[in-house]
Amino acid sequence: MHSTAVFLIEFGAILLGLGLLGRFAGRLRFSPIPLYLLAGLAFGEGGLLPLGASEEFVAIGAEIGVILLLLMLGLEYTASDLVSNLKTQYPAGLVDAALNALPGALMALLLGWGPVAAVVLAGVTWVSSSGVIAKVLGDLGRLGNRETPVVLSILVLEDLSMAVYLPIVTALLAGSGLAAGSVTLAIALGVAGLVLLLAVRFGRHISRFVSSDDPEKLLLVVLGLTLLVAGVAQQLQVSAAVGAFLVGIALSGEVAEGAHHLLAPLRDLFAAVFFVFFGLHTDPADIPPVLLPALALAAVTTLTKIATGYWAARRAGVSVKGRWRAGGTLVARGEFSIVIAGLAVTAGTEASLGPLATAYVLILVIMGPLTARWTEPLALRLVRARGPEAPAEPTRQDTAKASVPAPRGAVEHRQDTAGPS
């Protein structure tokens, strides 16, 4: 009875605090994500007021938060949109991997951590945070912008790449043989491909099965189906986030619109819990010793992510303003980076890898909302300061064909729409 009372007090205090922080951030017209993370640091190990009874519940809520964020992203697009994006944007995925994985691998080798740690740190610096970016896009009102499908295409390619990368890393960390690692990889690829095939081929049938005029039944069926698919995907070594995203794109029409309306409050609640949980598992005392390498790595990969987004948006025929917005939006790292580092820490690969990854992610998860908001105006101001603005380069014909369709149900924006200030 006493533990239940403590749990209610702790969790109620967290939610109340998050609500007040969100209101404060709203008045400043600023994303609340950094404030949520700082709140997690305050309540976590080594913080001002460590939690006890409610920590396990917060961990479960954090998992649900990531799943709902990716589900809501999937609801913005149809299955045909996804296939088109993957076909046209795969070069951007290759550029993304090359520019952002190499700095992490080189840093690990320079620190003398060895090849396995280099593969792990490459994954930490490679993958942007789908959860943070989804929240930022919503906060800034950019879901309907021309560059947003390019950003989401890169995120989807990264998430799908994790279906290949995570089994490889797991095998390397466990010292598994080639045969065992190949079986794990084959299972992961097969599951991801099967879910994608079902979403593309049978999306209408799935929507018809889920459809209901009763909001309560629609909410329960959509949420239950999403958690079920995400759990099965996770059990089979595929990201739960990928499973949730594919459930979202499988739903269409009135079902997608109704589910979006019903799930939005739940998404906001559990997404806030996710960011708090991220901070809970960071001991502030572990950050100073690895702060300089983390800052250096953050500076380099901020520039490489901006370059990735700019190049991908340019290739899709997006205007100059949209290119800078795309690059700035991709900077944040988050859930996948922590998962990858956690695997290495559990395996005992390198003692300093966990704190370095945590410091690195904390820097960029705080910087991400800032770069998403300010990269475009700062870049354009620097260009104007250097001289008269040059006319936009003509788009090649094949580039025009590669332009990405806008999200379904989203309000169409002009290419030069800057979003709310």
Secondary structure, DSSP 8 states (H G I E B T S, - for coil): -HHHHHHHHHHHHHHHHHHHHHHHHHHTT--SHHHHHHHHHHHSTTSSS---TTHHHHHHHHHHHHHHHHHHHHHTS-HHHHHHHHHHHHHHHHHHHHHHHHHHHHHHHHTT--HHHHHHHHHHHH---HHHHHHHHHHTT-TTSTTHHHHHHHHHHHHHHHHHHHHHHHHHHHT--HHHHHHHHHHHHHHHHHHHHHHHHSHHHHHHHH--SSHHHHHHHHHHHHHHHHHHHHHTTS-HHHHHHHHHHH--HHHHHHHHHHHHHHHHHHHHHHHHHHHHT--GGGSGGGHHHHHHHHHHHHHHHHHHHHHHHHHTT--HHHHHHHHHHTT---HHHHHHHHHHHHHTS-TTHHHHHHHHHHHHHHHHHHHHHHHHHHHHHHHHHHSS--------HHHHHT-----TT-----TT-----
